[in-house]
Amino acid sequence: MAIRAALSGLLLLVAAGALHAQEFRVGFVSTERLLREAPQAKAAQTKLEQEFAKREKEVQGLASQLKAASEKFEREAPTLPESQRVARQRQLVDQDRDFQRKQREFQEDVSLRRNEELQQVLEKANRVIKQVAEAEKYDLILQEAVYIHPRHDITDKVLAGLSNLK
């Protein structure tokens, strides 16, 4: 907390000093919009969907099999001998455990790959942000803010720069 207050104070001093010498220019970039609208982000999403489509179908198939087996067991359980009912319950528990494990592994793999792909998009975006900041003589570019006046938002310029990269 003390570090944040010190940094805020330092930023205000720098800003005040810069205002005396010249106009202090601040820009804002919406990272959320970049990750949603940039052509590289859209391409990454398509790539991930293609990469994981087969595994997603497998996991969905396991879910369907488990549901069908569970419904069949519920229908037949009252008429089954005790030993068969217990054996089928164990089988369902094992099948559910296997499904949960595969689903968790799938989600973890998708998340890991998504983070890798989005990191590459952010690296490109940061290069474009720096180019825009230098070309238009911005003193500070923020990527997170509680409130920002729309006139400071340069997200469209960054998206245009990213579109030109392809």
N, C-alpha and C positions, 0 to 999 in steps of 0.2 A: 504494500500500500504506500509506503514511504517512497519507494522507487518510482511508482506511478506518479505521485504528486511532484517529485523532483523533475521527472521527465516533462510533465505538463508545464511546470514553471519554466523550465529551460526552453521548451517550445514557444511559450509566450514571450520570453525575452528575445529569442531569435526572431520571432515574428514581429515584435515591436521594433527591433533594430532594422529589420528588412523594410518595414513600412516607412521608416525615416529615409532610407536610401533610395527605395523604389517601391513599386507596387508588389506586394507579396501575393503570388498566385497559388491557389490551392485547387486541386482537382480531385475528383472522386471516381472510382471505377467499381461497378457492382460485379463482384466475383460470381455471385449466383447467376446473374444474367449471362456472363461470359460462358459459364459451364453449361448453360441451357441453350444459348443461341449461337455460339461460335461454330463455324463449319467443322473445325477439328473436334469439338466436343460431340457434335452430331455423328461424325464419322466414327469416333471412338465408341459411341453407344451402339451403332450398327455393328461394328466389329465385335463387340462383346456379345451382342445378341446372337450373332452367327456362331461365335466361338462356343457359347454355352447352350445352344438350342438343343443339341442331342442329349446332354446331361439333364437339362430341365425336363425334357420329355420323359427320360428314364425315371426321374424322381416323381413326376406326376403319375407315371404308370404304376410305380410302387405304391403311391397313395391310393390309387384306384383299386389295386389288388388287395391292399390291407382293408379298405372299406368294404369291399365285396366279401372278403373272408370273415370279417367281423359281423356283417349282416347275416351271412349264412350261419355262422355259429349261434347268433342270437335266436334265429329261427329253429335250429336243430337242437340246441342245448337242452330243452326240457325232455326230449325223448332219448338223449344219449345216456349210456351207462356212465357211472361216475368216473371210471378210469379213462374212458375216451374223452369225456368233457374236460377233465383235468389236463390231459395230454394236448387237446386242441387249444385250451387256454394258454398253456405254456408256449405252444407254437405261435399263437397270436402275439403274445408278449415278446417273443424273440423277433418276430416279423416287424412289430412296431419299433423295437429297439434298433433294428437294422435300418428301417426307414428313417427314424429320427437322426441316426448317425450320418446316413448318406445325405439327408437334407441339410444338416448342419455343415458338413464338409462342402457341399455345393455352395451354400450361402457364403461361407468363408472364402472359397476360391473366387467367386464372383466379386465379392467385396475387395479382395486383394488386387485382382486384375483391374477393377474399376478405378481403384486408387492409383495404380500404376499409370493407367491411360490418362486420368485427369491430371496427374502430376505433370505429364508431358504437355498437356494443353496449357496448364498454368505457367510452365516455363516459357512457352512461346508467347503467352499473353503478357508476361512480365517484361519480355524483351520489347514487345510492341508498346507497352505502357511507358517504358523508359525512352523509346524513340519519340513518342508523342510529347512526353514531358520535356525532353531536350529541345525538340523542334519548336514547341510553343512556349518555351521558357517558364515552365511550372516550377515552383519552389518545393512543393509538397504534393504528393499523390496519396490519397487514402483509399484503402480497400474495404474498410469497415467503419461505419459511423451510425450513431443513433439517429441522427437527422442530417440531411445535406440538402441544400437548396439546389434545385434542378440545373441552375446555370453553371454549377461546378461539376456536373456529371459529364465525364468524357467517355463513358462506356461505349457510346455509338462510334466514336472515333477509333477506339481500340478494336471493336468488332469489325469495323471497316478495314483496319490494318491486318487483322487476322484473316479476313476474307481474301486479301491480296496475297497472303503467304501461301495458302493451300499447300 
